[in-house]
Each structure stands twice: as structure tokens, then as C-alpha cells.
Amino acid sequence: MNDCRNIVVAPLNWSIGFPPNEKIHYDHVIADSALGIYSIEWKSWKKYDAYVLNLNGDFISTFNDIEEAKDYAYMHIRNIAIGIITGVKVDK
């Protein structure tokens, strides 16, 4: 099997925080990628709220911290890239 530990994927460049709009109904940040648009959404009016990670509007997971969500998004795209390169599905 190919050694995939040294595969580097370009980091996701996250936007500044945006308020709700007609496309994304909660506060959010976005990052463009080869797979589409990652978004992290949260309800800023709630004292404690989960950060929801989506790809092209499809739910991926929730997190307690925005940085944790960003790190997961990077690992998500990296694992997909490794799968494409090696032909082996990589789970988290």
C-alpha cells in the first residue's frame, strides 16, 4: 500500500465571518475548495451553540469549536485526496 503520510493538501482559506443571508441562514464562514464550498454555520445569538460543517450545503458534522470544525474540514478534503491518489478510502 502507498505511504500517504507525506501527502500535503493546500490549506483551506476561510472567509471572515458573515451574517445570515438568503443562501446561508446563520452566521457563517466559507472556504472554496476543489470539492466545492465548505461552510461552518452557527447561531450567534445562542450562548452555547454547535458549529455545523457543510460541504455544498450537505451536512458533514457538528463541533463545539470553530477551529475544530476547520481542522476537520481540512482532514476531510485531505482524506478524499488521498483516496483519489491511492485508490484507498481513508477514514478519519
C-alpha positions, 0 to 999 in steps of 0.5 A: 500500500502507498505511504500517504503520510507525506501527502500535503493538501493546500490549506483551506482559506476561510472567509471572515465571518458573515451574517445570515443571508438568503443562501446561508441562514446563520452566521457563517464562514466559507472556504472554496475548495476543489470539492466545492464550498465548505461552510461552518454555520452557527447561531450567534445569538445562542450562548452555547451553540454547535458549529455545523460543517457543510460541504455544498450545503450537505451536512458533514458534522457538528463541533463545539469549536470553530477551529475544530470544525476547520481542522476537520474540514481540512482532514476531510478534503485531505482524506478524499485526496488521498483516496483519489491518489491511492485508490484507498478510502481513508477514514478519519 
